[in-house]
C-alpha cells in the first residue's frame, strides 16, 4: 500500500459558512431547509471555481476552498456574498454567509490541506458576521491595489500558538452609505467637490482637497486639538476617499459618532463614513461631554 505524500505550498484558504440555517431548519422543516442550504452551497462552489479556486470539502453548511492567490479568494468571496444576498427569503428566514480567508503555507495531502493557515482561516470565519468578509492584515498585504483599497482595518485577536495578536480587516463588497466600494471591477469612485467642515468651540476647519486628512486628539500637533481628558493624544483621523470622508479611530477609549437622525455609534479601531451632519465625541458619549466636534459634509 502506498503511503500518502505530503507537499507544502503557499495557498489562500477560505471558509464560507451559511448563517441562519439552524433557524431555517426549525421554522421551515428539514426538506425545505436542506434544499435552501444546497442552493447556497452551489453558489459558493460556482463562485470558487469561477475565480480559479477549488472546493476542498464541504462540512455541513460550510465550504472550505483553496486559491492560488489572495486576489482570487477576494473575488470569490465577493461573488459568494452577492449570490447569496440575491436569493429570496425562505419563509421568515433570509440566509446569509460569513466568510474568512487567510494566505500562507499549507500542507497538501491528497486533495486536503492542513496547517496553521487553515486553522487561522477557520478562526477568521468565526469572527465574521452575516454578510461580512474577514481577512488578516497579513493577507491584505498580499492583495493587489484594486482589492486592497476595498479593505478597512478592524481589531486584533489573540490566536493560540502565536506570540503576537493577529490583526483583522474587513473586505467591503457592497454599495451603501457606509460601504462605498463594489468588488466587481477596477473602476475607482469618481471624486466630487466634497467639502468637510469641522466646528469645535470657536474654531472652524475646512478640508476639501484629495488626500487631505486631519487628525483629532489632545496632542498639540493634531490638526484639531480637543480639551477632553478622555481623548487620546492621537485619537482619530478623518481622510477623504473619493467623494466620502472617513473617520478612523486610533484611541484607547473609542470614538463616539452621531449622524443627525441616527443613534450614536461607538468605534474601536474601526472606520465610519461621515454623512451630512453630526457630532464626534472622543472617549465618552456625546451626552457626557461638552467637548464635541460638529461635522458637516457638503
MARRO-517981 format. One record per residue (C-alpha): residue in one letter; y, z, x. Coordinates in steps of 0.05 Angstrom, whole numbers, padded with zeros to 5 digits, always signed. Example, Ala and Ser with C-alpha at 12.3 -4.5 7.8 and 13.67 -1.06 7.14 Angstrom:
<atoms>
a-00090+00156+00246
s-00021+00143+00273
</atoms>
This chain:
<atoms>
x+00000+00000+00000
x+00068-00020+00028
x+00119+00037+00034
x+00188+00023+00002
x+00241+00002+00052
x+00309+00036+00054
x+00372+00000+00074
x+00444+00023+00079
x+00503-00018+00055
x+00575-00009+00031
x+00578-00013-00045
x+00623+00006-00102
x+00584+00046-00153
x+00609+00051-00225
x+00585+00095-00282
x+00606+00078-00354
x+00588+00129-00408
x+00594+00113-00482
x+00631+00171-00514
x+00628+00195-00586
x+00555+00172-00591
x+00528+00241-00605
x+00576+00248-00664
x+00555+00179-00689
x+00481+00198-00689
x+00498+00259-00731
x+00542+00224-00781
x+00513+00153-00786
x+00439+00164-00774
x+00393+00143-00717
x+00385+00070-00736
x+00459+00055-00745
x+00479+00095-00684
x+00426+00064-00640
x+00448-00006-00659
x+00522+00010-00645
x+00506+00041-00577
x+00463-00020-00560
x+00523-00065-00574
x+00566-00023-00527
x+00514-00025-00472
x+00511-00101-00479
x+00586-00105-00470
x+00581-00062-00407
x+00525-00106-00380
x+00563-00171-00393
x+00627-00144-00361
x+00587-00122-00300
x+00555-00189-00290
x+00619-00228-00303
x+00651-00190-00246
x+00594-00206-00199
x+00560-00138-00202
x+00492-00116-00226
x+00468-00062-00273
x+00426-00015-00231
x+00400+00024-00291
x+00415+00050-00360
x+00408+00124-00373
x+00412+00138-00447
x+00482+00115-00467
x+00506+00110-00395
x+00505+00049-00348
x+00504+00053-00272
x+00527-00011-00238
x+00538-00034-00166
x+00591-00082-00140
x+00606-00115-00074
x+00679-00095-00075
x+00727-00045-00107
x+00766-00102-00139
x+00703-00127-00174
x+00690-00058-00202
x+00762-00052-00225
x+00758-00119-00261
x+00693-00100-00295
x+00719-00031-00315
x+00780-00062-00349
x+00736-00113-00386
x+00690-00057-00408
x+00747-00017-00437
x+00777-00078-00472
x+00710-00099-00501
x+00693-00030-00528
x+00763-00019-00556
x+00757-00085-00595
x+00696-00060-00633
x+00706-00038-00705
x+00694+00035-00722
x+00624+00053-00746
x+00633+00097-00807
x+00683+00151-00786
x+00669+00144-00712
x+00705+00099-00662
x+00663+00092-00600
x+00697+00091-00532
x+00676+00091-00459
x+00691+00136-00400
x+00688+00102-00332
x+00687+00127-00260
x+00676+00088-00195
x+00676+00101-00121
x+00665+00059-00058
x+00624+00079+00002
x+00557+00073+00038
x+00495+00077-00005
x+00420+00077+00009
x+00386+00020-00026
x+00312+00027-00042
x+00281-00029-00081
x+00331-00040-00139
x+00360+00030-00139
x+00416+00062-00098
x+00425+00134-00074
x+00471+00177-00034
x+00538+00213-00033
x+00575+00153-00060
x+00531+00152-00122
x+00538+00227-00132
x+00614+00223-00127
x+00619+00164-00175
x+00577+00204-00225
x+00624+00263-00217
x+00685+00218-00229
x+00659+00193-00296
x+00655+00266-00317
x+00730+00272-00303
x+00748+00213-00347
x+00769+00218-00420
x+00751+00168-00473
x+00786+00103-00457
x+00801+00123-00385
x+00781+00095-00317
x+00780+00144-00259
x+00770+00127-00186
x+00781+00163-00120
x+00844+00159-00077
x+00799+00134-00022
x+00776+00075-00065
x+00848+00060-00085
x+00860+00044-00012
x+00806-00010-00015
x+00836-00045-00076
x+00876-00109-00068
x+00951-00105-00083
x+00945-00130-00155
x+00896-00075-00175
x+00928-00022-00131
x+00993-00030-00170
x+00956-00011-00233
x+00936+00058-00207
x+00970+00125-00214
x+00954+00188-00176
x+00925+00247-00214
x+00899+00311-00184
x+00846+00334-00134
x+00777+00364-00146
x+00730+00404-00103
x+00663+00370-00093
x+00601+00405-00068
x+00584+00385+00003
x+00655+00362+00020
x+00702+00405+00061
x+00765+00374+00032
x+00783+00362-00040
x+00776+00292-00068
x+00840+00260-00094
x+00834+00224-00161
x+00871+00165-00190
x+00872+00130-00258
x+00866+00055-00264
x+00914+00036-00320
x+00886-00022-00360
x+00923-00028-00427
x+00992-00044-00451
x+01031+00010-00485
x+01094+00051-00479
x+01064+00095-00426
x+01013+00045-00399
x+01050-00016-00378
x+01001-00057-00337
x+00944-00101-00361
x+00887-00116-00314
x+00875-00187-00339
x+00917-00225-00289
x+00962-00223-00228
x+01029-00232-00263
x+01077-00176-00248
x+01122-00149-00302
x+01189-00183-00304
x+01247-00138-00284
x+01302-00129-00333
x+01370-00099-00321
x+01345-00029-00337
x+01392+00030-00323
x+01374+00103-00314
x+01427+00156-00326
x+01415+00229-00308
x+01462+00285-00331
x+01459+00355-00301
x+01515+00406-00312
x+01579+00366-00297
x+01544+00313-00255
x+01521+00244-00277
x+01478+00198-00233
x+01463+00125-00248
x+01405+00085-00220
x+01395+00010-00234
x+01370-00026-00172
x+01297-00045-00159
x+01260+00006-00116
x+01319+00054-00125
x+01285+00123-00132
x+01315+00192-00137
x+01285+00260-00120
x+01298+00323-00161
x+01289+00394-00135
x+01320+00457-00104
x+01326+00428-00034
x+01396+00407-00013
x+01370+00339+00010
x+01347+00318-00060
x+01385+00264-00097
x+01395+00314-00154
x+01395+00387-00136
x+01376+00436-00193
x+01390+00510-00191
x+01328+00533-00227
x+01288+00585-00188
x+01223+00558-00219
x+01235+00490-00189
x+01201+00469-00124
x+01242+00445-00064
x+01218+00374-00076
x+01200+00379-00149
x+01193+00308-00175
x+01216+00237-00164
x+01237+00181-00211
x+01227+00109-00189
x+01237+00042-00222
x+01176-00002-00235
x+01193-00068-00267
x+01235-00051-00328
x+01210+00021-00331
x+01230+00086-00298
x+01170+00130-00280
x+01174+00205-00264
x+01122+00233-00216
x+01111+00309-00210
x+01101+00339-00140
x+01113+00412-00157
x+01076+00477-00158
x+01095+00497-00230
x+01095+00429-00263
x+01149+00386-00295
x+01163+00391-00370
x+01187+00326-00402
x+01212+00319-00473
x+01225+00249-00501
x+01272+00254-00561
x+01230+00258-00624
x+01165+00276-00587
x+01132+00341-00566
x+01142+00368-00496
x+01093+00344-00443
x+01072+00384-00381
x+01059+00342-00319
x+01019+00369-00260
x+01016+00318-00203
x+01018+00265-00257
x+01065+00209-00279
x+01104+00197-00342
x+01143+00135-00364
x+01212+00156-00387
x+01234+00127-00454
x+01304+00121-00483
x+01330+00192-00484
x+01303+00261-00467
x+01303+00322-00422
x+01268+00344-00358
x+01256+00417-00342
x+01230+00439-00274
x+01176+00492-00271
x+01183+00520-00341
x+01190+00495-00413
x+01257+00469-00435
x+01265+00526-00485
x+01262+00577-00428
x+01318+00549-00384
x+01389+00521-00388
x+01378+00483-00323
x+01353+00419-00355
x+01365+00347-00334
x+01382+00299-00391
x+01360+00227-00382
x+01379+00162-00415
x+01341+00096-00404
x+01387+00039-00425
</atoms>
